[in-house]
Every structure is written in structure tokens, then in C-alpha cells.
Amino acid sequence: MRMDLECFPCLLRQAVEAGRLATEDEGKRLEVVRAALRILGEAPPESTPPLLCLKVHEEVKRITGNADPYREVKRAFNRLAKEMYPELRRKVESSPDPLLTAVKLAIAGNVIDVGPGMDFDLKKTVSEVLDRDLSLNHLEHLRRELERSSTVVYLADNAGEVVFDRILIETLGKKVIYVVKKDPLLNDASREDAEFAGMEEVAEVVEVELNPETIYTPAQASFLREAELVISKGQGNYETLEGMGANLFYLLMIKCPVVARRLGGRVGDLVVKGERVG
């Protein structure tokens, strides 16, 4: 998905926020903002939001010397989500449609995203999402693909959200390969986050390196196209992978007007979208 004009101020805001988390040095914070302005100003028309996001945050880490500015934020959300796990697990087990409930919870967990901003209430979101319908609903297509697939590749999004992913993975009853980022980027899920959530008890956890030119390298994209079934969490993965042609289902909560227009929905909508459906 290519950059929209509204993506530019969003990425600049991220740079300001990350700089504040990464260092107390006002000079370095200003340097971060200037670096972000340079990257955004030089961005070619075909740039994607995830690509420029990666470039901006690599500059944050280089300038401040802080390799993981969001570390404490991620740990806080991991703890909160893990506290919620027993109750959420009971909701799925008592549901007349466990897959639907688990999918909704996984999407509710997608609100844990510092990219669009950190103003959200996780517990309130979970309560509201369970009472709402999916706005873009390819769940039955996903259900059919699950029936004929033995292995699922599951692309993680954010820390904390991993706990919600675990609930869905437990419900799938399939062999799952859970893909996390090797290097820190915003509050994206890492192996450390997956281990905290106990993900290795229910899935094989693998790491992918972030390639500054393509996000997913051609080899990784080929791996996804060859997979039986791919579940992709979050806006960033959607913005990166849209149109790649894999047997892929996006699970996300729409959190910005750019993605809302792309999907024909509204901010706050709950989405289960099949890449090959519709």
C-alpha cells in the first residue's frame, strides 16, 4: 500500500514520540525530528508506510543509541494482557462459536498499537468488540480454509497482543508457525514477548529480519506464498503484504482513515479479509 498524504504527519508524530521515549537529550530529540523530516521529504512516490516507518525508527535508534525505545511500554502491555488471559480463555470455551469469539478477541488485542498513538483502553475495547459484528467478514472463508489446512503461518503484530493471538491459536487446533520480528520496531512483537505469553507451548516461534528496502525479503514473501494458509495480524502487515496473492487472511482493527478508505470501512471497524476473497 503506497503512502497517502495523511501518512506523513503520522510518521512525524511517531518520530517525536519515539525520540521522547528513547532519550532525555533535547538535542538528540531535535536531531531525530530533522532526520524524520529528511526521510519523509526524500520519499519516492512508490514508498509504503511500513518502509518509511522502518527507516524513521532506524534513525531514532541510531541517533539516540537506544536500540529498543518501546521496551518498557511493551512489557507493560504484556503484563496487562497476561492478567486478562484466564478470563478471555473462559469466554472462548463457553462460546457457542469459539472460533468467532477467539477471532474477535485477537482483533480486539490489535488495539495495542503505538503506531497510531497510545490513547486506548484495552479492557474496554475487549468488552465492546465482543458485542460487535465484523464489518468486513470473510470468517466463513477462513473457516473453510482451516478445515483443509494442516499448518498455519501466523504473522504477529504487537507485544501484549501476542496473548490474544495465543488464545486464537489454541482454538485453531492446527500446527502453527508464529512469526515475530527479530529486531525491535515500535512495539512489534519479538521472541521475548512470545516467550512471555507462553507462545512456544502452542506454536513454533520463528523470527524474521527487517530488510530496510523491502520489509519482507523476496525469500520471505515466497515462503508466505507457498504456505497453506497465512493469518496476518494488524495494519502494518496489511500495508506491507496487500496484493501479494498468498492464501492469506488479514485480521485487524482499522485505526486510521487511510486504511479505512482502502478497505471501504471506518476507523474502529473489525476486519477479517481474505486476500483471495472478493
N, C-alpha and C positions, 0 to 999 in steps of 0.2 A: 504494500500500500504506500503510495507516494505521499510526500509531505503536503500538508494543507497550510494555508497562511496561519491558521489558529495554532498549529503545532509549534511555531517559532516562539511566541511568548511563553508557552507551556514549558518548553525546554530551557528557556532562560530562567524561569522561576525555579525549575529543578536545580539549575546550577547555583543559584543564590542559596537555596535551602541546603544543598549538599555541602557547599562551602562553609556554611554556618555550623553544620554538624561535624565537619572534618577538622576545623581549626578555629582557634580563638584569635589568630593573627589577621587583623583587618586588612593588612597589605596583601596577604595571600588570598583573602576572600575577594578583594577587588581584582586580583590577577585572574582568579577563576572566572569572574564575570566577563572580563575582557577576552579571555580565551574562548568562552562560550559564544560571545558575540562574533568573534573571528570565524569560528567553525560554522555558525549559522549564516553568516554573511557570505561565506565561500561555498555554501552547499550547492551542488549541481541540482538541476530540476528533478532528476530521477531519484534523488535521495529518499530514503524511507525514515519514518520517525525512529524505529529501533536503532538504525545505523547511526544517526546523528546523536541519539541518546547515549549510545556506547562511546562515541568519540568525546562527547562532552564530559562524561563521567570518568573516562580515562585521564582527561586533563585535570579534573578535580583531584584524582589520586596522585598524579604526578606533581602537581603544584604544592599540595598540602603535605605530601608524604604519608597520608593516611590511606592505607590500602582498602579499608572497609568502613567508610563513614557511617553506614547504617547498622553496624554490628549490634549495638545496644537496642536499637529500635526493633530489629529482627528478633532478638532474644526475648524482648517484652511481649511481642505478639505470639511467639512460640509458647511462652508460659500461659498466656491467656487462653489460647486455643486448646492447649492440652488440658487445662482445667475444665473446659467445656466438653471434652471428648466423651466422658461416660454418659452424660445426658443426651448428647446428639446421637450416640450409638443406640441408646434405648429408643429414640424416636424412629430410627430406621427399622429396628427389629419389630416394633409394634405397628408399623405402617402397613396398610393394605397393598401398597405398591412400593416395596423397599427401594427399587432402582430409581423411581421418580423422586422419592424423598432424598436418597443419597445424592442424586444429581443436583437437586435444588440446594442441598447443603454445600456441595462442592462449589456451586456458583456463588452462594452466599459468602463463602470464605474468600472468594475473589475480590471482595471489597477491601481486603487487606493489601492495599496498593498505594505506595507513597508517590508513585509517578504523577497521578492526577492531584495529589495532595493528601494530607494526613488527617483531614477532618471527617471522621466517620465513627460510627458506634457499632462495633461488631455484634454484640449481643442483640441489639435492637434490629439490626439487619437480618440476622438469622430468624428471629421471630416473624418479621414481616415477610421474608421470602417464602417461608413455608406456607403462607396463606395466599400466595400469588400464583398466577399461571405463567408458564413460559411464553414469552412474547414471540420469539422465533423458535418453533418447536419441531425439531426433527428427532425427537426422542424415540419414536417407534422405528424409525430407520436405524438408529443406533442400537436399539434392542435386537433387531433382526441381524445386524452385523455382528453383534456379540454372540448370538447363537451359533454363527458359523465360523467364528474365530477362536483359535486356541491360545493366541498370545496377543496382548495389547501393549503398545508403546504409549506411555503416558508422559506428556511433556509438562513438567511442573512450571508454576509461575512464581509465587511468592512464599517467603517464610511465614509461619503461622498458618497460612492456607494449606500447608502440607498436611496438617492434622485432618482437615476436611477432606483432602484427597485420599488419605488413608481410609476413611470411612467408606468412600465410594469404591475404592479398590477392594476392600473386604467384601463389599456387596457384589462385585462383578463375578467373583469366583473363577477368575482366569489367571493364567500366568501373566504377570505384568512387569514390564521393564520401565522403571521410573527414572526419567531423565532430568537431571539438575545441572546448574551452571557450575563449572569448575572455579571460575574467578568471580569475585564479588561485583555485582552491578545493582545499584539501588538496593531494594530489599528482596531481590530474587533469591529463590531457594537454592541452598547449597547442600552438599553432603552432610555437613554439620547439622543443618536444620532437619534433614530427612532422618538422621540418626536420633535426634531429639524426639521426633514424633514416632519412633519405632518403625519407620517405613521398611527397614530391612527385614522385619518379621513377615511382611506380606508381599514384598516385591523385590526384584533385583534393581539396585540403585546404580546408575551409571552417570558419569559426568561428561559434559561436552565443553570444549574450549570455545571461548568467544573469539571469532575471527573479526578483526576490525573492519574488514572490507565487505564481508557477506553475512555476518552474524552466524548463520549455519553454513559451514563449508559445503562445497558440492558433494563431497563424500557423505556428509551427514544428511543432506537433502535426499540423496539417492537411497540411503538407509530408510528414511521415512517413506519414500515412495514404494519401497519393496516390502514394507511392513504389512501384516494382515489388516491391522486396524490401529489407528492413531487417535488418541484423545489429547487435545491441546487446550491447556488452560490459559485464560487471560487475553487481554488486548494486545500485549506485546507480541505474543506468538501469532495471534491473528494478523497483525500488521506485517509480520515477517513472512508468514507462510501462505497467505491468501493466494489462491490460484495455482498452487504447486501440483495439484492433481492427485494427491495421495488419497487413500481411503481414510479420511481424516474428519473428525468431529470437533468443532470449537465449542468449549464451554466457557462462558464469560458473562460478566455483568457489564453493560455498556456504561462507561464512565466519562465519555467526552462527546461533544456534539459532532466531531469529525467521524468517529466510528459509528455514531448513531445514524448519520446520513448515509454512510457506506452500507450499513445493514438495513436501512429502511425502518429504523426504530427510534426510540427516545432514550435519553440518559436515564439510567436506572433499570432498563429492560433486562430481563433474564433470557439468555440465548443458548440454545443447543442447535448448532448449524452444521450440517454435513457438507463437506467440500464438493461431493459429487451429487448432492441432492438439490433439486430446484434450480 
